[in-house]
């Protein structure tokens, strides 16, 4: 059975169809910013547009700490992080 049909997507496939969502929530789990792109995009390119969406709602200054998916826990994250995000 195809991995998409089973819901098991443990790999990145360049031709993967569908959508990828980047959603930022507050402490209560309420969405405060999001970005949606094609499923074949790298997570890294979603960070800055998601933060821009939060900023557009006037909430960016209220963020003290961000917890990101382990996919951002790489050496290359420093290259994709917006200048306003401290990676330390």
matplotlib code that plots the C-alpha trace (Angstrom):
import matplotlib.pyplot as plt

x = [0.0, 1.3, 2.6, 0.2, -2.7, -1.6, -0.8, 2.8, 5.1, 8.5, 10.3, 10.5, 9.4, 10.1, 6.8, 4.7, 1.4, -0.7, -0.1, 2.3, 1.2, 3.4, 1.3, 2.3, 0.1, 0.0, 0.4, -3.3, -2.9, -4.8, -3.3, -1.7, 0.1, 0.3, 1.6, 0.5, 2.6, 3.0, 4.0, 7.3, 8.8, 11.4, 10.1, 12.9, 11.3, 8.1, 9.6, 9.9, 6.5, 4.9, 6.6, 5.5, 1.9, 2.3, 3.8, 0.9, -1.4, 0.7, 1.7, 5.4, 6.7, 4.8, 6.8, 9.4, 10.3, 9.6, 9.7, 10.3, 10.0, 13.2, 13.5, 14.8, 17.5, 20.2, 23.3, 21.5, 18.8, 21.0, 20.8, 17.0, 16.3, 15.2, 17.7, 15.3, 15.4, 18.2, 19.3, 21.0]
y = [0.0, 3.5, 5.4, 8.3, 5.9, 4.4, 7.8, 6.8, 9.5, 8.8, 10.1, 13.2, 12.6, 15.4, 14.7, 14.4, 16.1, 17.7, 20.5, 21.3, 23.5, 25.6, 26.6, 28.7, 28.5, 30.3, 28.4, 27.4, 25.8, 28.6, 29.3, 32.7, 32.4, 29.9, 29.4, 26.7, 25.5, 22.4, 19.3, 19.0, 22.1, 22.0, 23.1, 25.6, 27.9, 28.1, 29.6, 33.2, 33.4, 31.9, 34.5, 37.3, 36.1, 36.3, 39.8, 40.8, 40.1, 42.2, 39.2, 38.7, 41.0, 38.8, 35.7, 34.9, 31.4, 29.3, 25.5, 24.1, 20.7, 18.6, 19.1, 22.6, 21.1, 21.1, 23.0, 24.4, 26.0, 29.0, 29.6, 29.5, 31.3, 34.9, 37.5, 38.3, 34.7, 33.7, 30.2, 29.9]
z = [0.0, -0.8, 2.2, 1.7, 1.8, 5.1, 6.6, 7.2, 5.8, 7.3, 4.3, 2.0, -1.5, -4.0, -5.9, -2.7, -3.2, -0.5, 2.0, 4.7, 7.6, 9.9, 12.9, 15.9, 19.0, 22.3, 25.6, 25.5, 22.0, 20.2, 16.7, 16.5, 13.1, 10.3, 6.8, 4.3, 1.3, -0.9, 0.9, -0.9, 0.7, 3.5, 7.0, 7.1, 4.5, 6.6, 9.8, 8.6, 7.0, 10.1, 12.3, 9.8, 10.3, 14.0, 13.7, 11.4, 14.3, 16.6, 18.8, 17.9, 20.8, 23.3, 22.5, 25.2, 24.1, 21.1, 21.0, 17.5, 16.0, 16.1, 12.4, 13.2, 15.5, 12.9, 11.9, 8.9, 11.2, 11.7, 7.9, 7.9, 11.1, 10.7, 12.1, 15.0, 16.3, 18.7, 18.2, 21.5]

ax = plt.figure().add_subplot(projection="3d")
ax.plot(x, y, z, "-o")
ax.set_aspect("equal")
plt.show()
